[in-house]
């Protein structure tokens, strides 16, 4: 593994107004010195833009004096913008978190996924090809495992059967990165994130959507009659994993044929502890009551409905994190109750 120093470097974070992206930038503010951090985000309205603006405002408040921080409103699917960013700032480390997220939305709005996840990622790869970079880190997803029966999911498993367009685009990212790593010797690492949650998260995620509906007195739908398990991963654990991986790039090596072996890797970042959806809802409602988001006498049973599985969804997600522990000495560990407590407290302060 090639050790990479982050201090004094220029780091490009795409999707920097997003949930993981903004938390990563905040962490880099804390951990690095003398860096230039360039964030880019198209600020689209897939979900409430005021949340993205809140995250950007938090970053402006958190920026230390010795870090240069630049935010660019732009779309990675726009080749000219990406080429200009690379020409002007010459990033040495690129973290591509910009993507159209969500399994269900990919069924109703496929164009957004092709634009952002395929064309956008291709533009990033081309820019990395034509500019010297030390490491490209990019978001993949646990969705690539599809309906794999073997659990926990390992990065050694075959993942050729996506069951949503979103999953197919994320698997495509891994394939494209592999090709560019092989052809142009670009060190790249893909990260398969497992159900990320936390304060100021994505409102399309179950915990946030449930909270919004319960607060309005609406009924929440629990899919597969509650027989789903999810490997919920707290956002700080995800960011810890990303920062560690940024500092350790796959090594450039030459094969027996004299040609470069692709400096390419993929890791799972998950809690390695799937939670039953009904247990998850129980903890969520307890923490929402504790934080005062919902009254103590709220009738949860009257606002819950068990429904069949949705198209594109999977019954279980469960990360095998052995490789992450072996190579980076890290394993996510935030307990679900602790993470949901922080979310509930943030929700109360933000929406109060």
N, C-alpha and C positions, 0 to 999 in steps of 0.2 A: 504494500500500500504506500502511495506517495503522500507524505505529510505536507499539508498546505497551511501556511500562515495567513490568517485573516486580517491581522492588524496592518493598516497602511494600504490595503488593497481597495480596488473598485469592485463592488458587488452589485450585480443587476438582479432585482427581484421582480418578476412579472406577477401580476395579480396581487399587487402590494396593498390594495384596499380591501382585499378579500380576508376571510376569516384566518386562514393559516398564514397568508402573506403578511398581514399587518402585525400579527404576533411575532413572526420571524424578524421583521424589521425592528420591532421594539426590543427584542432580545439582542440583536446585533448592536443596537445603541448601547446596551448595558455591557456587552462582552468585548467589544472591539475598540481599538483606539486608532485615530488618524485615518479611518476608512472613509471612502465615498460610497454612499448607498444610493443607487438609482432605482426608484420604484416606477412601475408603469401599470396602469389599469384603465380599462375602457369605461368603468363606472356604469355598466349596463343595468337595466332595470329588471333583471331576472328576479330579484327580490328588492325590498325596500332600500332605495339609494341612501336614505338618511342614516342607515346603519353603516354604510361604507364611508359616508362623510364623518360620522362619529369616530370611526377607527382612524381616519386620516387626521382628524383634530387631535386625537389622543397622541398620535405620532409627533405632531408638531410640538405638543407640550413636552413630550419625553425626550426630544433630541438634545444630546449633549453638545457642548461648545466645540469639542474637537472632532466632530463628525460632520462631514458635508452630506446633506440629504437633499435629493432632488426628486420631485414627483412629476411624472409626465402623464397627462390624460391622453391615452392612445390605445389602439387595438393592435395586438401582436399579429393579427391577420393582415395588417397593413405593412407590406414589405418596406416601403419607403421610411416609415417611422422607425422600424427596427434597424434598418441600415444606418439611419442618422444617429440613433442612440449608440450603436457600436462605434461609429466613426468618431463621434464627439467624446464619449466617455471611456471607450476602450476597456470594458469590464474584463477582469481576469477570472472572476467566478460568476456563473450564471445559475440562478435558481428559478426554474420555470414552474410557477404555480398557477399561472393564468390558464383557465380552462372553463368551458361550459360544463357545469356540474349537474348531477341529478339523473337518476335512472328514468323516472317517470316522464320528465320533461323531454327526454330524447325521443319518446314515442310520438309526442305531439309537435315537436319543433326540431326536427333533425338538422335543418340547415345550420343552426347555431353551433352544433357540435362539429360539423365538417369545417366550418370557418375557423373556429377557435382551436379545436383540439387537433385538427389535421393540418390545415393551411398555416395556422399560427405557429404550431410546433415546428413545421417544416421551415418557416422563416427564421426561427431561432436557431435551428440546426445549420442552416445555410450561413447565418451570421457567424456562428461558432467555427464553421469551416474556413471562413475567409479572414478570421481574426484570431490571434493567438490567445486561447483561454486555457486555464489550468484545470477547470472542472465544471462540467454541466451536471447539475442536479435537477431532476424533474419529478413532478407528481404523476404517479400512476394511481391505481386504485385496487382495492380488494375485489371490486366487481369483475376483474379479469378472470377470477376463478369460476365464474358462472355457476353451474349447478354441480360442480365437482362433489363427489360423494366422500372422498377421503378428507378427513379432518384430523388435526389442524391443517390449514392450507400452508404448503411449503413452496418456496420459490423454485424448488426442484420439480414441482408438479407440472404436468402438461396443461396448458391453458389455451386450448384451441377451439373452445366451444362457448363463446360469449352469448349471453341471452338478452342483451340490450345493445343498442347502438352506442350508448355511452361506454359500455365495457369494451366494445370493438374498437372504439377510437383510442382508448387507453392502452390496449394491447398493441395497437398500431404504433403508438408512441414508442413503446419498448422495442418494436421491430425496427423502426426508423433509426432510433438511437444506436441500436446494435450495428446497423449498416454504416452509419456515419462514423462510429467508433472504429470500425474495421477499416473503412476506406481512408479516413483522414486522421486516424490516431487521436481522436478526441476522447479524453477521459469522461465517461458519463455514468451516472448512477440514477436508476429509477427507484422511486419509493411507493410501495403499495400501501396506501393509508387505509385504516380500518375505522369506519364510523366515528369521525372526529366530532367532539362536542365541547361546549364550554361557554363562558360569557361572550356576548356579542357575536354569537355564532350565526350559522345560516338558518333563516326562518323556514326553509323548506325541509329541514331535518326534523325527524319525528318529535324529539323532546321539545323543540321550539314551537312547532306547529300545534302540538298537544296543549302546550301552555297557553298559546294565543286563544285556542278554541275554548278551553276550560274557563279562561278569564271572561270570555264573552257569553258563557253559559251554553255553548254549543256541545254537540256530542262528538267524542273522538272515536275513530275507527281503528281497531287493533287487528292487523292483518294476520291471515293464516290462523284465525281463531286464537291468537295469542301464542301459537306454537312456533314462534320465531326466536332465534337467538342471535344476538349481535355482540361483536367484540368492540364495545364502546371504548374509545381512546381519548383521554383528556388532551386538550390542545397544547398544554405546556409540555406534555410528554412527546407529542409529535414534533414540536419545535426543538426540544432537546435532541431528538434523533436527527433532525435535519442539520442542526449546527454541528454535531459531531461528524456527520457524513460529509458535510462541506469540507471539513479539514482532513479528510482521508480519501484521496482519489484512487481509483483502480490504476495499478501500475502499468506503464508502457513497457511491453516486452516484445521480443521478436521470436517468431516461430521457427521451426526447423527449415521451412521453405525460404527463410530470409525476409518474409513479409511480417508486418506488425500483427500481433494477436490483438483482438479488440480490447482496449482498456474499458471494460463494460461490466456493470454489476446491477443487480436488482435486489432490494430488501423489502421485507414486510415491516411496517411499524404498526403494531396493534397491542392491545392490552394482554393478549394471550389468556383471556378469561371471559368467554362469552356469557352474556347475561340473558336470561329469559325475558321476553318482552313484557309479560305481565308483572314480573318482579321489578323490572325497570320502571314501569308506570306507577307501581306502588311506592317506590322510593321517590320518584318525581313528585307525586302528589303530597307525600309527607314533607318534602323540602319546600314545596310551594306554599304549603300551609304554614310551616315554620317561619318562612321569610315574610309572610303577610301578603303574598300575592293573591292568595285565596283565603276565604274565611274558614275558621276552624270547623264550622258545621257544614261545610260544602258536601253535597251529596254526590260523591264520585260515581257510585254505581249507576245512578240515573243518567250519567253523561258518558257512559262507555258502551261501545257496541263491538262485538266480535264479528269479523267479516272474513271472506275467503282471501287467499293470496292474490296479489296483483301481478299483472304481466311484467316481466323483467326483474321481478324480485326473487331473492333466494331465501331458503328457510334458515340457513346458518352462515355466519361469518366467524372465522376463528383463525387467528394468526399464529403460525409457528415462527417465533422470533429467535430461534437458535443462532442463525447466521449473524444477526444484528448484535446479539450478546457476544458471540465469538470475536467478531471483527472490531466492534466499537465499545464493548464493555458496557452496554446499556440495554435496559429492558423497561418499557413503560410500566408504571406501578400505581398511578393515582386511583384510589378506590372510587367506585361509581358514586357512592353517596357524597363523598367529599367534592367531586367534580360537579354534581348536580346542585349541591348546596351553594357553590360559588356562582353557578349559573342563575339560580333562583334569586340570590342576593343582588346580582347585577341586574336582572330583569326588573326587580322591584325598584331599584334606583333609576333605571333608564326610563321605564314607562310610568313611574309615579309622577 
